[in-house]
Amino acid sequence: MVCFRGDQVLLIKRGKAPRLGEWSIPGGHVEWGETSAQAAVREVMEETGIEAEVIALIDVIDAIGSGAPPQGHYVLIDYLGRWASGEPKAGCDAAEAIFAPLSELDSFHLWDVTHQIILKAAGMAGLARPPKA
């Protein structure tokens, strides 16, 4: 889920593969009996301690792996979310959790797909990302 608190986006540093040690957005698998939106809210809570609410669907991405394991075909369902309460703290699969200003997004060296999804979500939320200096 791309979760905003004002003009800040919730990011985690991955504590497990895939993309161990890289910054990303909270996410994970859908458990039996829950919707993808419910899974997004649960994963945000488990990974960051943040209570969030789903606002809208951003996109569905087919990530077809190549190169280093794990390889495979993953379907990423990205939701736009809004912070409801709490302060970020790493939990579950996250090594770190923070709210980062959109103006500093480039400094986190995100996977291109994640970066694009955050920018799309910011546009949907009416948040302008400042131009690069």
ChimeraX attribute file (.defattr): number of C-alpha atoms within 10 A of each C-alpha:
attribute: neighborCount
match mode: 1-to-1
recipient: residues
	/A:1	30
	/A:2	28
	/A:3	29
	/A:4	25
	/A:5	16
	/A:6	13
	/A:7	16
	/A:8	19
	/A:9	23
	/A:10	26
	/A:11	27
	/A:12	27
	/A:13	22
	/A:14	23
	/A:15	19
	/A:16	13
	/A:17	11
	/A:18	12
	/A:19	13
	/A:20	13
	/A:21	15
	/A:22	17
	/A:23	21
	/A:24	22
	/A:25	24
	/A:26	26
	/A:27	23
	/A:28	18
	/A:29	11
	/A:30	15
	/A:31	11
	/A:32	7
	/A:33	8
	/A:34	11
	/A:35	10
	/A:36	17
	/A:37	21
	/A:38	14
	/A:39	19
	/A:40	27
	/A:41	21
	/A:42	23
	/A:43	22
	/A:44	29
	/A:45	21
	/A:46	20
	/A:47	27
	/A:48	26
	/A:49	19
	/A:50	22
	/A:51	19
	/A:52	23
	/A:53	20
	/A:54	17
	/A:55	14
	/A:56	15
	/A:57	15
	/A:58	18
	/A:59	13
	/A:60	12
	/A:61	13
	/A:62	10
	/A:63	13
	/A:64	10
	/A:65	12
	/A:66	10
	/A:67	6
	/A:68	7
	/A:69	9
	/A:70	11
	/A:71	12
	/A:72	10
	/A:73	11
	/A:74	11
	/A:75	11
	/A:76	15
	/A:77	17
	/A:78	24
	/A:79	24
	/A:80	25
	/A:81	27
	/A:82	21
	/A:83	20
	/A:84	12
	/A:85	12
	/A:86	12
	/A:87	12
	/A:88	20
	/A:89	17
	/A:90	19
	/A:91	18
	/A:92	15
	/A:93	20
	/A:94	23
	/A:95	19
	/A:96	18
	/A:97	24
	/A:98	16
	/A:99	17
	/A:100	17
	/A:101	15
	/A:102	20
	/A:103	15
	/A:104	12
	/A:105	18
	/A:106	10
	/A:107	7
	/A:108	14
	/A:109	12
	/A:110	17
	/A:111	12
	/A:112	8
	/A:113	10
	/A:114	16
	/A:115	17
	/A:116	12
	/A:117	21
	/A:118	25
	/A:119	17
	/A:120	17
	/A:121	25
	/A:122	21
	/A:123	12
	/A:124	15
	/A:125	17
	/A:126	10
	/A:127	16
	/A:128	13
	/A:129	15
	/A:130	9
	/A:131	6
	/A:132	8
	/A:133	4
